[in-house]
Amino acid sequence: MASEHSVYIGVGSNVGERAANCRRAIAALAACEGCVLDGQSPLYETEPVDLEDQPWFVNAVVRIRTVFGPEVLFGKLKALERALGRKPGGPKSGPRVLDLDILFYDDMALETPELQIPHPRLHERRFVLQPLCALAPDLVHPVLGKSAHSLLEELVDGKKVIPLS
C-alpha cells in the first residue's frame, strides 16, 4: 500500500454476544480494502465506566495499516458499527453492540468537531490501556509524551479488566 499509516483502534461491545461482536468487527477491519490488520490484543472483559448500571464490556485494541486519512477511516468505522448492528442514539457511554474508536493515528494530533486524535480520554481508561499495553506497551502518546505502559502504571481508577480465556 502507498502512504500507509499506522492506526490503533479500540474495539468494544456490551450487548448480545459481546466477544463475537468484537471478533466480527476485527475480521471486518481485516477484510476492509485499504486496511491491513497488523496486530491485535487479547479480548478483555471490562467493568463499565461513567454509566455503571449496564452489562460489562468486552474490549480489545487492534493495529491496522491503512491508506485512508483519519476522517475517511472514521467514516468507515462508523459505517462498520452500523452494519454490525449499532443503532444511533442512546446515552453517552451507554450499552452498545459495537464501538470502534481511533485511539492513535501515526503520531498525529487532530481535533475536529467529529474527531479527536489521540482519543481524548484513552489515558484515563483501563479498558483501553490494558489491551493497548498487551499490543504496544512502548507506544508513546504524542501529546502526553508517555508510553502506554507508563500511562497504565499511573492510572488510579479501580475498574476491573479481566482477560478472557
DSSP file (Angstrom, degrees, kcal/mol; ACC not computed):
  #  RESIDUE AA STRUCTURE BP1 BP2  ACC     N-H-->O    O-->H-N    N-H-->O    O-->H-N    TCO  KAPPA ALPHA  PHI   PSI    X-CA   Y-CA   Z-CA
    1    1 A M              0   0    0      0, 0.0     3,-0.5     0, 0.0     2,-0.2   0.000 360.0 360.0 360.0 141.3    0.0    0.0    0.0
    2    2 A A        +     0   0    0      1,-0.2     0, 0.0     2,-0.0     0, 0.0  -0.613 360.0   6.3 -84.2 147.1    1.2    3.5   -0.8
    3    3 A S  S    S-     0   0    0     -2,-0.2    -1,-0.2     1,-0.1     2,-0.1   0.911  86.0-166.7  49.0  54.9    1.3    6.1    2.0
    4    4 A E        -     0   0    0     -3,-0.5     2,-0.4    61,-0.1    63,-0.2  -0.422   7.2-158.8 -73.3 147.2    0.5    3.7    4.8
    5    5 A H  E     -A   66   0A   0     61,-2.2    61,-2.1    -2,-0.1     2,-0.6  -0.958  14.9-130.6-124.0 144.3   -0.5    5.0    8.2
    6    6 A S  E     -A   65   0A   0     -2,-0.4   100,-3.7    59,-0.2     2,-0.4  -0.858  32.3-179.7 -97.3 124.5   -0.3    3.0   11.5
    7    7 A V  E     -AB  64 105A   0     57,-2.8    57,-2.9    -2,-0.6     2,-0.5  -0.979  20.9-152.0-131.2 135.0   -3.6    3.3   13.4
    8    8 A Y  E     -AB  63 104A   0     96,-2.3    95,-3.0    -2,-0.4    96,-1.3  -0.921  18.6-168.1-105.3 131.1   -4.7    1.9   16.8
    9    9 A I  E     -AB  62 102A   0     53,-2.8    53,-2.4    -2,-0.5     2,-0.4  -0.972  15.4-139.0-125.0 129.6   -8.4    1.2   17.1
   10   10 A G  E     -AB  61 101A   0     91,-3.0    91,-2.1    -2,-0.4     2,-0.4  -0.715  19.2-163.1 -84.3 137.2  -10.3    0.4   20.3
   11   11 A V  E     +AB  60 100A   0     49,-2.8    49,-2.1    -2,-0.4     2,-0.3  -0.979  16.6 162.7-123.4 131.2  -13.0   -2.3   19.9
   12   12 A G  E     +AB  59  99A   0     87,-1.9    87,-2.2    -2,-0.4     2,-0.3  -0.998  13.4 171.9-151.4 154.0  -15.8   -2.8   22.4
   13   13 A S  E     +A   58   0A   0     45,-1.7    45,-2.5    -2,-0.3    84,-0.2  -0.969  13.9 167.5-156.6 142.1  -19.2   -4.4   22.9
   14   14 A N        +     0   0    0     82,-2.6     2,-0.4    -2,-0.3    83,-0.2   0.170  61.6  81.7-140.9  21.2  -21.6   -5.0   25.8
   15   15 A V  S    S-     0   0    0     81,-0.7     2,-0.1    82,-0.2     6,-0.1  -0.990  97.0 -21.8-126.4 134.5  -24.8   -6.0   24.0
   16   16 A G  S    S+     0   0    0     -2,-0.4     2,-1.7     1,-0.1     3,-0.1  -0.424 129.4   1.1  73.8-144.1  -25.6   -9.5   22.8
   17   17 A E  S  > S-     0   0    0      1,-0.2     4,-2.9    -2,-0.1     5,-0.2  -0.606  76.3-175.1 -81.3  84.2  -22.7  -11.9   22.1
   18   18 A R  H  > S+     0   0    0     -2,-1.7     4,-2.0     1,-0.2    -1,-0.2   0.877  76.6  42.5 -55.4 -51.1  -20.0   -9.4   23.1
   19   19 A A  H  > S+     0   0    0      1,-0.2     4,-2.6     2,-0.2    -1,-0.2   0.910 115.6  50.3 -65.4 -41.3  -16.9  -11.3   22.3
   20   20 A A  H  > S+     0   0    0      1,-0.2     4,-2.7     2,-0.2    -2,-0.2   0.886 108.0  53.9 -63.9 -38.3  -18.4  -12.5   18.9
   21   21 A N  H  X S+     0   0    0     -4,-2.9     4,-2.1     2,-0.2    -1,-0.2   0.922 110.7  46.3 -60.4 -43.8  -19.3   -8.9   18.1
   22   22 A C  H  X S+     0   0    0     -4,-2.0     4,-2.4    -5,-0.2    -2,-0.2   0.911 112.4  49.9 -65.8 -42.1  -15.7   -7.8   18.7
   23   23 A R  H  X S+     0   0    0     -4,-2.6     4,-2.5     1,-0.2    -2,-0.2   0.901 110.0  51.0 -64.6 -39.7  -14.3  -10.7   16.6
   24   24 A R  H  X S+     0   0    0     -4,-2.7     4,-2.4     2,-0.2    -1,-0.2   0.914 110.8  49.1 -62.3 -42.0  -16.7   -9.9   13.8
   25   25 A A  H  X S+     0   0    0     -4,-2.1     4,-2.3     2,-0.2    -2,-0.2   0.914 111.2  48.7 -64.2 -42.9  -15.6   -6.2   13.8
   26   26 A I  H  X S+     0   0    0     -4,-2.4     4,-2.3     2,-0.2    -2,-0.2   0.911 112.1  49.2 -64.1 -42.1  -11.9   -7.2   13.8
   27   27 A A  H  X S+     0   0    0     -4,-2.5     4,-1.6     2,-0.2    -2,-0.2   0.897 110.4  51.0 -63.1 -39.9  -12.5   -9.6   10.9
   28   28 A A  H  X S+     0   0    0     -4,-2.4     4,-0.7     2,-0.2    -2,-0.2   0.889 109.8  49.8 -66.0 -38.6  -14.3   -6.9    9.0
   29   29 A L  H >< S+     0   0    0     -4,-2.3     3,-0.8     1,-0.2    -2,-0.2   0.917 109.9  51.0 -63.7 -42.4  -11.4   -4.5    9.6
   30   30 A A  H 3< S+     0   0    0     -4,-2.3     7,-0.3     1,-0.2    -1,-0.2   0.816 112.8  46.6 -64.0 -30.0   -9.0   -7.1    8.3
   31   31 A A  H 3< S+     0   0    0     -4,-1.6     2,-0.3    -5,-0.2    -1,-0.2   0.538  84.7 115.8 -89.0  -7.6  -11.2   -7.6    5.2
   32   32 A C  S X< S-     0   0    0     -3,-0.8     3,-2.1    -4,-0.7     2,-0.2  -0.465  72.2-121.1 -69.1 122.9  -11.5   -3.9    4.5
   33   33 A E  T 3  S+     0   0    0     -2,-0.3     3,-0.1     1,-0.3    -1,-0.1  -0.461 101.9  30.0 -63.1 131.0   -9.9   -2.9    1.2
   34   34 A G  T 3  S+     0   0    0      1,-0.3    33,-1.8    -2,-0.2    34,-0.5   0.387 109.1  86.5  96.7  -1.8   -7.3   -0.3    2.0
   35   35 A C  E <   -C   66   0A   0     -3,-2.1     2,-0.4    31,-0.2    -1,-0.3  -0.972  54.1-165.5-130.3 145.9   -6.6   -1.7    5.5
   36   36 A V  E     -C   65   0A   0     29,-2.5    29,-2.4    -2,-0.3     2,-0.4  -0.993  25.6-126.9-129.4 124.5   -4.3   -4.4    6.7
   37   37 A L  E     +C   64   0A   0     -2,-0.4    27,-0.3    -7,-0.3     3,-0.1  -0.578  31.3 175.7 -68.9 124.8   -4.7   -5.9   10.2
   38   38 A D  E     -     0   0A   0     25,-3.5     2,-0.2     1,-0.4    26,-0.2   0.347  57.5 -23.7-118.1   2.0   -1.2   -5.6   11.8
   39   39 A G  E     -C   63   0A   0     24,-0.8    24,-2.8     2,-0.0    -1,-0.4  -0.761  52.6-155.7 161.3 155.3   -1.8   -6.8   15.3
   40   40 A Q  E     -C   62   0A   0     22,-0.2    22,-0.2    -2,-0.2     3,-0.1  -0.993  15.0-129.8-152.3 147.6   -4.4   -7.3   18.0
   41   41 A S        -     0   0    0     20,-2.7    91,-0.1    -2,-0.3     3,-0.1  -0.349  40.8 -91.0 -81.4 169.0   -4.6   -7.6   21.7
   42   42 A P        -     0   0    0      0, 0.0     2,-0.3     0, 0.0    19,-0.3  -0.294  50.6 -96.1 -65.1 167.8   -6.4  -10.4   23.5
   43   43 A L        -     0   0    0    121,-0.2   121,-2.4    17,-0.1     2,-0.4  -0.694  41.9-163.6 -85.6 144.2  -10.0   -9.7   24.4
   44   44 A Y  E     -DE  59 163A   0     15,-2.5    15,-2.8    -2,-0.3     2,-0.5  -0.978  19.6-132.9-129.1 141.5  -10.8   -8.5   27.9
   45   45 A E  E     -DE  58 162A   0    117,-3.5   117,-3.3    -2,-0.4     2,-0.4  -0.843  37.5-168.5 -89.7 130.4  -13.9   -8.3   30.0
   46   46 A T  E     -DE  57 161A   0     11,-2.8    11,-2.7    -2,-0.5   115,-0.2  -0.943  24.1-116.8-133.1 143.2  -14.1   -4.8   31.4
   47   47 A E        -     0   0    0    113,-2.4    80,-0.1    -2,-0.4     9,-0.1  -0.503  44.5-103.2 -72.0 137.7  -16.2   -3.0   34.0
   48   48 A P        -     0   0    0      0, 0.0     2,-0.3     0, 0.0    -1,-0.1  -0.249  32.9-147.4 -62.8 151.9  -18.3   -0.1   32.6
   49   49 A V        -     0   0    0     44,-0.2     2,-2.1     2,-0.2    76,-0.0  -0.889  67.8  -3.5-119.3 150.6  -17.1    3.4   33.2
   50   50 A D  S    S+     0   0    0     -2,-0.3     2,-1.1     1,-0.1    43,-0.1  -0.457 132.5  48.6  69.8 -76.7  -19.3    6.6   33.7
   51   51 A L  S    S+     0   0    0     -2,-2.1    -2,-0.2    42,-0.3    -1,-0.1  -0.778  72.7 172.1 -92.8  94.4  -22.6    4.8   33.2
   52   52 A E        +     0   0    0     -2,-1.1     2,-1.8     1,-0.2    -1,-0.2   0.683  53.4  84.2 -84.3 -19.1  -22.0    1.9   35.6
   53   53 A D  S    S+     0   0    0      2,-0.0    -1,-0.2     0, 0.0    -2,-0.0  -0.505  78.6  80.3 -87.5  71.6  -25.5    0.4   35.6
   54   54 A Q  S    S-     0   0    0     -2,-1.8     3,-0.1    40,-0.1    40,-0.0  -0.958  90.0 -68.8-161.2 166.0  -25.1   -1.7   32.4
   55   55 A P        -     0   0    0      0, 0.0   -40,-0.0     0, 0.0    -2,-0.0  -0.232  58.7 -96.5 -62.2 153.5  -23.5   -5.0   31.4
   56   56 A W        -     0   0    0      1,-0.1    -9,-0.2    -9,-0.1     2,-0.2  -0.277  42.8-124.2 -63.3 156.4  -19.8   -5.4   31.4
   57   57 A F  E     - D   0  46A   0    -11,-2.7   -11,-2.8    -3,-0.1     2,-0.4  -0.554   2.5-137.1 -96.9 163.0  -18.0   -4.8   28.1
   58   58 A V  E     -AD  13  45A   0    -45,-2.5   -45,-1.7   -13,-0.2     2,-0.3  -0.996  34.9-178.3-113.0 130.7  -15.6   -6.9   26.1
   59   59 A N  E     +AD  12  44A   0    -15,-2.8   -15,-2.5    -2,-0.4     2,-0.3  -0.915  15.0 162.2-131.4 155.1  -12.7   -4.8   24.8
   60   60 A A  E     -A   11   0A   0    -49,-2.1   -49,-2.8    -2,-0.3     2,-0.4  -0.943  26.2-132.4-154.7 170.3   -9.6   -5.1   22.6
   61   61 A V  E     -A   10   0A   0    -19,-0.3   -20,-2.7    -2,-0.3     2,-0.3  -0.999  20.2-169.6-130.1 136.3   -7.2   -3.0   20.7
   62   62 A V  E     -AC   9  40A   0    -53,-2.4   -53,-2.8    -2,-0.4     2,-0.5  -0.897  13.5-144.0-120.6 154.6   -6.1   -3.6   17.1
   63   63 A R  E     +AC   8  39A   0    -24,-2.8   -25,-3.5    -2,-0.3   -24,-0.8  -0.978  23.8 178.9-114.8 129.2   -3.4   -2.0   15.0
   64   64 A I  E     -AC   7  37A   0    -57,-2.9   -57,-2.8    -2,-0.5     2,-0.4  -0.883  25.2-139.0-122.1 159.2   -4.0   -1.6   11.3
   65   65 A R  E     +AC   6  36A   0    -29,-2.4   -29,-2.5    -2,-0.3     2,-0.3  -0.965  35.9 172.1-109.1 136.3   -2.1   -0.1    8.4
   66   66 A T  E     -AC   5  35A   0    -61,-2.1   -61,-2.2    -2,-0.4   -31,-0.2  -0.978  44.2-148.0-146.1 155.5   -4.2    1.9    6.1
   67   67 A V  S    S+     0   0    0    -33,-1.8     2,-0.2    -2,-0.3   -32,-0.1   0.502  73.1 104.5 -94.2  -9.0   -4.1    4.3    3.1
   68   68 A F  S    S-     0   0    0    -34,-0.5    -2,-0.1   -63,-0.1   -63,-0.1  -0.469  72.8-122.1 -77.8 143.0   -7.1    6.2    4.4
   69   69 A G     >  -     0   0    0     -2,-0.2     4,-2.7     1,-0.1     5,-0.2  -0.300  37.1 -98.0 -70.1 167.1   -6.9    9.6    6.0
   70   70 A P  H  > S+     0   0    0      0, 0.0     4,-2.5     0, 0.0     5,-0.1   0.881 121.5  47.9 -61.2 -41.0   -8.3    9.9    9.6
   71   71 A E  H  > S+     0   0    0      2,-0.2     4,-2.0     1,-0.2     5,-0.1   0.910 113.7  46.9 -68.4 -40.4  -11.6   11.4    8.6
   72   72 A V  H  > S+     0   0    0      2,-0.2     4,-2.2     1,-0.2    -1,-0.2   0.929 113.7  48.7 -65.2 -44.7  -12.3    8.8    5.9
   73   73 A L  H  X S+     0   0    0     -4,-2.7     4,-2.5     1,-0.2    -2,-0.2   0.914 108.6  54.1 -61.1 -43.0  -11.3    6.0    8.2
   74   74 A F  H  X S+     0   0    0     -4,-2.5     4,-2.3    -5,-0.2    -1,-0.2   0.918 108.6  49.3 -56.7 -45.1  -13.6    7.4   10.9
   75   75 A G  H  X S+     0   0    0     -4,-2.0     4,-2.2     1,-0.2    -1,-0.2   0.893 110.3  50.5 -61.6 -40.5  -16.5    7.3    8.5
   76   76 A K  H  X S+     0   0    0     -4,-2.2     4,-2.2     2,-0.2    -2,-0.2   0.885 109.8  50.5 -66.0 -38.2  -15.6    3.7    7.6
   77   77 A L  H  X S+     0   0    0     -4,-2.5     4,-2.4     2,-0.2    -2,-0.2   0.909 110.5  48.7 -66.3 -41.5  -15.6    2.7   11.2
   78   78 A K  H  X S+     0   0    0     -4,-2.3     4,-2.0     2,-0.2    -2,-0.2   0.898 111.7  49.7 -64.9 -39.7  -19.0    4.4   11.9
   79   79 A A  H  X S+     0   0    0     -4,-2.2     4,-2.5     2,-0.2    -2,-0.2   0.886 110.2  51.2 -64.8 -38.4  -20.4    2.6    8.8
   80   80 A L  H  X S+     0   0    0     -4,-2.2     4,-1.8     2,-0.2    -2,-0.2   0.902 106.9  53.6 -65.7 -41.3  -19.0   -0.7   10.1
   81   81 A E  H  <>S+     0   0    0     -4,-2.4     5,-2.8     1,-0.2    -2,-0.2   0.942 112.1  44.7 -56.6 -47.6  -20.6   -0.1   13.5
   82   82 A R  H ><5S+     0   0    0     -4,-2.0     3,-1.7     1,-0.2    -2,-0.2   0.913 110.7  53.6 -64.0 -42.8  -24.0    0.4   11.9
   83   83 A A  H 3<5S+     0   0    0     -4,-2.5    -1,-0.2     1,-0.3    -2,-0.2   0.815 109.2  49.8 -62.4 -30.1  -23.5   -2.6    9.6
   84   84 A L  T 3<5S-     0   0    0     -4,-1.8    -1,-0.3    -3,-0.2    -2,-0.2   0.273 133.1 -84.0 -96.6  11.2  -22.8   -4.8   12.6
   85   85 A G  T < 5S+     0   0    0     -3,-1.7     2,-0.3     1,-0.3    -3,-0.2   0.451  74.2 145.8 113.0   0.4  -25.8   -3.7   14.5
   86   86 A R      < -     0   0    0     -5,-2.8    -1,-0.3    -6,-0.2    10,-0.1  -0.566  34.9-149.9 -75.1 131.6  -25.1   -0.5   16.3
   87   87 A K        -     0   0    0     -2,-0.3    10,-0.1     2,-0.1    -1,-0.0  -0.772  20.4-110.3 -97.5 143.2  -28.1    1.8   16.5
   88   88 A P  S    S+     0   0    0      0, 0.0     2,-0.1     0, 0.0    -1,-0.1  -0.312  80.1  23.7 -68.5 157.4  -27.7    5.6   16.6
   89   89 A G        +     0   0    0      1,-0.1    -2,-0.1    -2,-0.0     0, 0.0  -0.431  61.4 126.3  88.3-162.5  -28.6    7.5   19.8
   90   90 A G        -     0   0    0     -2,-0.1    -1,-0.1     2,-0.0     3,-0.1  -0.072  70.0 -45.3  88.6 165.3  -28.6    6.2   23.3
   91   91 A P    >   -     0   0    0      0, 0.0     3,-2.2     0, 0.0     2,-0.1  -0.337  66.4 -96.9 -69.1 147.4  -26.8    7.5   26.4
   92   92 A K  T 3  S+     0   0    0      1,-0.3   -41,-0.0    -2,-0.0    -2,-0.0  -0.420 113.9  10.5 -59.9 134.8  -23.2    8.5   26.1
   93   93 A S  T 3  S+     0   0    0      1,-0.2   -42,-0.3    -2,-0.1    -1,-0.3   0.648 107.0 134.2  66.2  16.9  -21.1    5.6   27.4
   94   94 A G    <   -     0   0    0     -3,-2.2    -1,-0.2     1,-0.2   -40,-0.1  -0.161  64.2 -52.3 -87.8-175.6  -24.2    3.5   27.4
   95   95 A P        +     0   0    0      0, 0.0     2,-0.3     0, 0.0    -1,-0.2  -0.217  61.6 172.1 -58.7 143.8  -24.8    0.0   26.1
   96   96 A R        -     0   0    0      1,-0.1   -82,-2.6    -3,-0.1   -81,-0.7  -0.983  41.6-139.4-156.2 143.6  -23.8   -0.7   22.5
   97   97 A V  S    S+     0   0    0     -2,-0.3     2,-0.3     1,-0.3   -82,-0.2   0.880  94.8   1.0 -65.2 -38.8  -23.5   -3.7   20.2
   98   98 A L        -     0   0    0    -85,-0.1     2,-0.4    -3,-0.1    -1,-0.3  -0.988  57.4-172.9-155.5 139.5  -20.2   -2.3   18.9
   99   99 A D  E     -B   12   0A   0    -87,-2.2   -87,-1.9    -2,-0.3     2,-0.5  -0.985   6.1-175.9-135.3 124.5  -17.9    0.7   19.5
  100  100 A L  E     +B   11   0A   0     -2,-0.4     2,-0.4   -89,-0.2   -89,-0.2  -0.983   9.2 179.3-122.5 119.8  -14.9    1.4   17.3
  101  101 A D  E     -B   10   0A   0    -91,-2.1   -91,-3.0    -2,-0.5     2,-0.7  -0.971  30.4-128.7-124.7 133.2  -12.6    4.3   18.3
  102  102 A I  E     +B    9   0A   0     -2,-0.4   -93,-0.2   -93,-0.2    14,-0.1  -0.708  30.3 174.8 -73.5 118.1   -9.5    5.6   16.7
  103  103 A L  E     +     0   0A   0    -95,-3.0    16,-1.9    -2,-0.7     2,-0.3   0.892  65.7   2.9 -89.7 -51.7   -7.0    5.8   19.5
  104  104 A F  E     -B    8   0A   0    -96,-1.3   -96,-2.3    14,-0.2     2,-0.4  -0.986  53.4-166.6-136.9 145.3   -3.9    6.8   17.7
  105  105 A Y  E >  S-B    7   0A   0      3,-0.4     3,-2.6    -2,-0.3   -98,-0.2  -0.923  70.2 -59.1-132.8 105.6   -3.2    7.6   14.0
  106  106 A D  T 3  S-     0   0    0   -100,-3.7    -1,-0.2    -2,-0.4   -98,-0.1  -0.326 103.3 -47.0  47.7-134.1    0.6    7.7   13.4
  107  107 A D  T 3  S+     0   0    0     -3,-0.1    -1,-0.3    34,-0.1     2,-0.1  -0.046 100.6 143.2-111.8  31.5    1.8   10.4   15.8
  108  108 A M    <   -     0   0    0     -3,-2.6     2,-0.5     1,-0.0    -3,-0.4  -0.366  40.3-158.6 -74.4 145.6   -0.9   12.8   14.8
  109  109 A A        +     0   0    0     -2,-0.1     2,-0.4    33,-0.1    -2,-0.1  -0.996  27.1 164.9-119.1 121.4   -2.7   15.2   17.0
  110  110 A L  E     -F  117   0B   0      7,-3.3     7,-2.8    -2,-0.5     2,-0.4  -0.996  19.4-175.2-140.7 139.1   -6.0   16.3   15.4
  111  111 A E  E     +F  116   0B   0     -2,-0.4     5,-0.2     5,-0.2    -2,-0.0  -0.920  17.6 151.0-140.5 115.8   -9.2   18.0   16.7
  112  112 A T        -     0   0    0      3,-3.0    -2,-0.0    -2,-0.4     0, 0.0  -0.786  61.1 -95.8-125.8 172.3  -12.3   18.5   14.6
  113  113 A P  S    S+     0   0    0      0, 0.0     3,-0.1     0, 0.0    -1,-0.0   0.821 125.7  32.8 -59.8 -28.4  -15.9   18.7   15.7
  114  114 A E  S    S+     0   0    0      1,-0.2     2,-0.4     0, 0.0    -3,-0.0   0.684 122.6  36.7 -98.5 -21.5  -16.4   15.0   14.9
  115  115 A L        -     0   0    0      2,-0.0    -3,-3.0     4,-0.0     2,-0.4  -0.993  49.6-173.6-145.9 132.4  -12.9   13.5   15.7
  116  116 A Q  E     -F  111   0B   0     -2,-0.4    -5,-0.2    -5,-0.2   -14,-0.1  -0.993  24.1-138.0-127.2 127.0  -10.2   14.0   18.2
  117  117 A I  E    S+F  110   0B   0     -7,-2.8    -7,-3.3    -2,-0.4     2,-0.2  -0.998  88.7  38.0-129.9 131.4   -6.9   12.1   17.9
  118  118 A P  S    S-     0   0    0      0, 0.0   -14,-0.2     0, 0.0   -15,-0.1   0.607 114.9 -99.9 -60.7 159.8   -5.4   10.8   20.1
  119  119 A H    >   -     0   0    0    -16,-1.9     3,-1.2    -2,-0.2     4,-0.4  -0.322  34.5-127.4 -54.3 131.2   -8.6    9.7   21.7
  120  120 A P  T 3  S+     0   0    0      0, 0.0    -1,-0.1     0, 0.0     3,-0.1   0.703  98.4  29.4 -64.4 -23.5   -9.2   12.3   24.4
  121  121 A R  T >  S+     0   0    0      1,-0.1     3,-2.2     2,-0.1     4,-0.3   0.304  82.2 108.4-117.9   9.7   -9.8   10.0   27.4
  122  122 A L  G X  S+     0   0    0     -3,-1.2     3,-1.4     1,-0.3     7,-0.3   0.850  76.9  58.5 -60.0 -33.2   -7.7    7.0   26.5
  123  123 A H  G 3  S+     0   0    0     -4,-0.4    -1,-0.3     1,-0.3    -2,-0.1   0.584 107.3  49.0 -72.5  -8.1   -5.1    7.8   29.2
  124  124 A E  G <  S+     0   0    0     -3,-2.2     2,-0.6     1,-0.1    -1,-0.3   0.323  95.9  87.1-106.3   4.4   -7.9    7.6   31.8
  125  125 A R    X>  -     0   0    0     -3,-1.4     4,-2.8    -4,-0.3     3,-1.3  -0.891  49.3-172.8-119.6 107.6   -9.3    4.3   30.7
  126  126 A R  H 3> S+     0   0    0     -2,-0.6     4,-2.7     1,-0.3    -1,-0.2   0.856  90.0  63.9 -60.8 -34.6   -8.0    1.0   31.9
  127  127 A F  H 34 S+     0   0    0      1,-0.2    -1,-0.3     2,-0.2   -83,-0.1   0.681 113.0  35.0 -67.2 -15.5  -10.2   -0.8   29.4
  128  128 A V  H <> S+     0   0    0     -3,-1.3     4,-2.2    -6,-0.2    -2,-0.2   0.812 118.5  48.6 -96.4 -47.6   -8.2    0.9   26.6
  129  129 A L  H  X S+     0   0    0     -4,-2.8     4,-2.7    -7,-0.3     5,-0.2   0.862 105.5  56.8 -67.3 -37.5   -4.7    0.9   28.2
  130  130 A Q  H  X S+     0   0    0     -4,-2.7     4,-1.4     2,-0.2    -1,-0.2   0.963 114.3  37.4 -62.1 -52.0   -4.7   -2.8   29.3
  131  131 A P  H  > S+     0   0    0      0, 0.0     4,-1.2     0, 0.0    -1,-0.2   0.880 115.3  55.7 -67.1 -33.8   -5.3   -4.2   25.8
  132  132 A L  H  X S+     0   0    0     -4,-2.2     4,-3.8     1,-0.2     3,-0.5   0.915 106.9  50.1 -61.4 -41.8   -3.1   -1.4   24.3
  133  133 A C  H  < S+     0   0    0     -4,-2.7    -1,-0.2     1,-0.2    -3,-0.1   0.813 104.9  57.1 -67.0 -30.2   -0.2   -2.5   26.6
  134  134 A A  H  < S+     0   0    0     -4,-1.4    -1,-0.2    -5,-0.2    -2,-0.2   0.805 120.2  31.1 -67.1 -27.7   -0.7   -6.1   25.5
  135  135 A L  H  < S+     0   0    0     -4,-1.2    -2,-0.2    -3,-0.5    -3,-0.2   0.848 141.7   2.6 -97.3 -43.6   -0.1   -5.0   21.9
  136  136 A A    ><  +     0   0    0     -4,-3.8     3,-1.6    -5,-0.2    12,-0.3  -0.506  59.9 166.8-150.2  70.6    2.2   -2.0   22.1
  137  137 A P  T 3  S+     0   0    0      0, 0.0    12,-2.3     0, 0.0    13,-0.3   0.776  82.0  51.1 -63.0 -26.0    3.4   -1.2   25.6
  138  138 A D  T 3  S+     0   0    0     10,-0.2     2,-0.1     9,-0.2    -5,-0.1   0.437  76.9 125.3 -92.7   0.5    6.2    1.2   24.4
  139  139 A L    <   -     0   0    0     -3,-1.6     9,-1.9    -7,-0.2     2,-0.5  -0.418  56.8-137.7 -61.0 129.3    3.9    3.2   22.1
  140  140 A V  B     -G  147   0C   0      7,-0.2     7,-0.3    -2,-0.1    -1,-0.1  -0.796   9.4-124.2 -98.7 129.3    4.3    6.9   23.1
  141  141 A H     >  -     0   0    0      5,-3.0     4,-2.5    -2,-0.5     5,-0.3  -0.568  21.3-142.7 -66.1 120.9    1.3    9.2   23.4
  142  142 A P  T  4 S+     0   0    0      0, 0.0    -1,-0.2     0, 0.0   -33,-0.1   0.690  94.9  35.7 -68.5 -17.6    2.2   12.0   21.0
  143  143 A V  T  4 S+     0   0    0    -35,-0.1    -2,-0.0     3,-0.1   -34,-0.0   0.836 124.3  37.8 -98.1 -44.7    0.6   14.7   23.2
  144  144 A L  T  4 S-     0   0    0      2,-0.1     3,-0.1     1,-0.0    -1,-0.0   0.701  93.4-139.5 -82.9 -19.9    1.4   13.4   26.7
  145  145 A G     <  +     0   0    0     -4,-2.5     2,-0.3     1,-0.2    -5,-0.1   0.734  61.3 118.2  69.7  22.6    4.9   12.1   25.8
  146  146 A K        -     0   0    0     -5,-0.3    -5,-3.0    -7,-0.0    -1,-0.2  -0.904  65.9-111.2-122.2 150.5    4.4    8.9   27.9
  147  147 A S  B  >  -G  140   0C   0     -2,-0.3     4,-2.5    -7,-0.3    -7,-0.2  -0.343  29.3-113.2 -72.8 158.5    4.4    5.3   26.9
  148  148 A A  H  > S+     0   0    0     -9,-1.9     4,-2.4   -12,-0.3     5,-0.2   0.898 119.9  53.9 -56.5 -41.2    1.2    3.2   27.1
  149  149 A H  H  > S+     0   0    0    -12,-2.3     4,-2.4     2,-0.2    -1,-0.2   0.916 108.5  47.9 -61.6 -44.2    2.8    1.2   29.9
  150  150 A S  H  > S+     0   0    0    -13,-0.3     4,-2.0     2,-0.2    -2,-0.2   0.911 110.8  51.4 -63.5 -42.3    3.6    4.3   31.9
  151  151 A L  H  X S+     0   0    0     -4,-2.5     4,-0.7     1,-0.2    -1,-0.2   0.903 110.8  48.5 -62.0 -40.7    0.1    5.6   31.5
  152  152 A L  H >< S+     0   0    0     -4,-2.4     3,-0.8     1,-0.2    -2,-0.2   0.918 110.4  50.8 -65.3 -42.9   -1.3    2.3   32.7
  153  153 A E  H 3< S+     0   0    0     -4,-2.4    -1,-0.2     1,-0.2    -2,-0.2   0.842 111.3  49.0 -63.5 -32.5    1.0    2.3   35.7
  154  154 A E  H 3< S+     0   0    0     -4,-2.0    -1,-0.2    -5,-0.2    -2,-0.2   0.599  85.0 112.8 -82.1 -11.7   -0.1    5.9   36.6
  155  155 A L    <<  -     0   0    0     -3,-0.8   -31,-0.1    -4,-0.7    -3,-0.0  -0.396  44.0-173.3 -68.4 134.1   -3.8    5.1   36.4
  156  156 A V        +     0   0    0     -2,-0.1    -1,-0.1   -32,-0.0   -32,-0.1   0.490  43.0 115.8-107.7  -4.7   -5.6    5.3   39.7
  157  157 A D        -     0   0    0      1,-0.1   -32,-0.0   -33,-0.1    -2,-0.0  -0.290  58.4-143.6 -65.5 153.8   -9.0    4.0   38.8
  158  158 A G        +     0   0    0      2,-0.1    -1,-0.1   -32,-0.0    -2,-0.0   0.197  49.9 138.0-102.0  15.4  -10.1    0.8   40.4
  159  159 A K        -     0   0    0      1,-0.1     2,-0.3  -112,-0.1  -110,-0.1  -0.298  53.0-118.7 -66.0 145.8  -12.0   -0.6   37.4
  160  160 A K        -     0   0    0   -112,-0.1  -113,-2.4     2,-0.0     2,-0.4  -0.660  26.5-176.7 -90.7 140.0  -11.6   -4.3   36.6
  161  161 A V  E     -E   46   0A   0     -2,-0.3  -115,-0.2  -115,-0.2   -34,-0.0  -0.964  10.4-174.1-134.7 114.7  -10.1   -5.6   33.4
  162  162 A I  E     -E   45   0A   0   -117,-3.3  -117,-3.5    -2,-0.4     2,-0.1  -0.945  24.2-123.9-119.3 123.3  -10.1   -9.4   33.1
  163  163 A P  E     -E   44   0A   0      0, 0.0     2,-0.4     0, 0.0  -119,-0.2  -0.393  26.3-128.5 -61.7 137.8   -8.5  -11.4   30.3
  164  164 A L              0   0    0   -121,-2.4  -121,-0.2     1,-0.1  -106,-0.0  -0.713 360.0 360.0 -84.5 138.9  -10.9  -13.7   28.5
  165  165 A S              0   0    0     -2,-0.4    -1,-0.1  -123,-0.1  -121,-0.0   0.473 360.0 360.0 -84.8 360.0   -9.7  -17.2   28.2
